Amino acid sequence: MNWLDYLIIFFYFVGFLGMGYFFKENKNSTDYFLGGKSLGWFPLSLSTMATQLSAISFVSAPAFVALKVGGGMKWLSFEFAVPLAMFFIMIVVIPPLFRSGVVSIYEFVERRFDTSTRMILSIVFQISRALGTGVMVYTIAIILQAVLDIGFIYTIPLICVVTIIYSWQGGMKAVVWGDAIQMLILFAGLLICLVYGYDLMIQHGGSLSSVDPERLVVIQSNFGFGEGNEYGIWPMLIGGFFLYVSYYGCDQTQAQRLLSAKDEKTVRTLLFANGMLRLPVVLVYCTMGLVLGAFILVAPDFLEEIAMVTQKYFPEEYANYGIKPDLMVPVFIVKYLPHGLIGILMVGILSAAMSSLSSTVNSLSAVTVEDFFNRGKFKLTGKKYMMISKMAVVFWGVVCIACAFLLGGSQSSVIEIINAIGSVFYGPVLATFLLAIYSKKVNKYGMNVGIIISVLVNLIFSKTMQGIIGFDPGVEIFWIWLNFTGFAMCTGLAYSVSLLIPDPNNKVPDVTFKITKEDILIKETYILVAFFIAIVIFSLYIPQIFG
């Protein structure tokens, strides 16, 4: 990097600090955490995608396609369940949540069950999201480390400070509009990387037809049991469906965006946009991975450079594997792109990390304030509410930094770590919300036992979490199945315990929410189902298209 690249990054940071100041007028919880419920579908849909399609996707998805053992275009199978999940959320989850008027979605659970249920779910969210965000911060840290030759102790705080400041100042409006801008920058940087990579591949005499045919296969008709079968069609459809419904509908990070919309029509539009636009973006990520993988085959010095950086910064991984795949994209940017474009690409990666971090910090703060300081009879005044909210932003920013240091040494692919962490919790969380909305038989005892036991069992059988907590029972389950098993186990336990331990004070609503004909008969739902079918058919022809 030279002065031009650093200048671009400097103006990027200044711009986002200025944006936080621009949105600094926030008077209450609705302003600070829900953007005054005035946000339209376009910035919200970009913000929704930016939060998940983060630096992890920019760095680790192409690496999975190009270099990961057993990787390839099968990563596209994660997108199969997205349109179906958006369809389900649009009809089943969002109407009752949006009409409830809550800030923390876990308040909705308390109204149906008990304060203890709300606290358990809130704590589950805070732990899982802080750990997941630590992985995101770690991702950007390894990029900055490789590019700037600066150690972890500096790179992790470097990316966090600016994000915390503009989130602290501007609240949800700054986060959403920041995410929207960052998503556009990220996608522009992604296209630049793809175009330059393809041009270099052609110049060196390479071709996509030289890629291992196994890496072009998307659909594998198995249930994901056994080594090498992890990404079968059925676990990706079933587990992926429960993952996305829980993440987009019942995770405060995403649900807070939906609750910030002007009305239910806006919510449906942004969910529809997310269901339709995710595949094209992820397809570009994966295509970039194919292109860089083909380029490596005709440019061995590229692979040698990745190995050198791995040896310098990750000696243990170098000794075991020779390279760290997640370094492929940052090494390509620094080694092969001209100055100026390096700065733009670094801004794109910074944007990806900052969008995820700002969203998480804002959501964690909202949950902390609403679930611990502003519930029941103890309501905060406007001034005190804002003071505690901003303190919570700083607190969670520091916690996310700490989690980044905790998870920085993991040997797994970054993109797999983040999904594996979430999958431990997503199933039980989804079960809790669906039972709160639609069940009259489950009580607080059953619900609490269901959440705790299903999360603990998922922790035991998660290979990624086994590595983190240092425990191995000798049984391994592909992590995406945990979204389904957690849901099924939590639901079964909730009904069983409720039957065994009745609660005479069970808060059964007079009328549970009912899906109306108007909810179902909207054109977006039919388009999403048709798009799902189109995705599956398209994926079958990926080997012919790229081969």
Helices and strands as residue ranges (DSSP letters): H 3-22, H 29-34, G 35-37, H 41-52, H 55-66, G 73-79, H 81-88, I 89-93, H 94-100, H 105-112, H 115-148, H 152-203, G 208-210, G 213-216, H 233-250, H 252-259, H 264-298, H 300-313, H 315-321, G 325-327, H 328-336, H 341-368, I 369-373, H 382-407, H 414-438, H 444-461, H 463-469, H 481-500, H 517-520, H 523-540, H 542-546
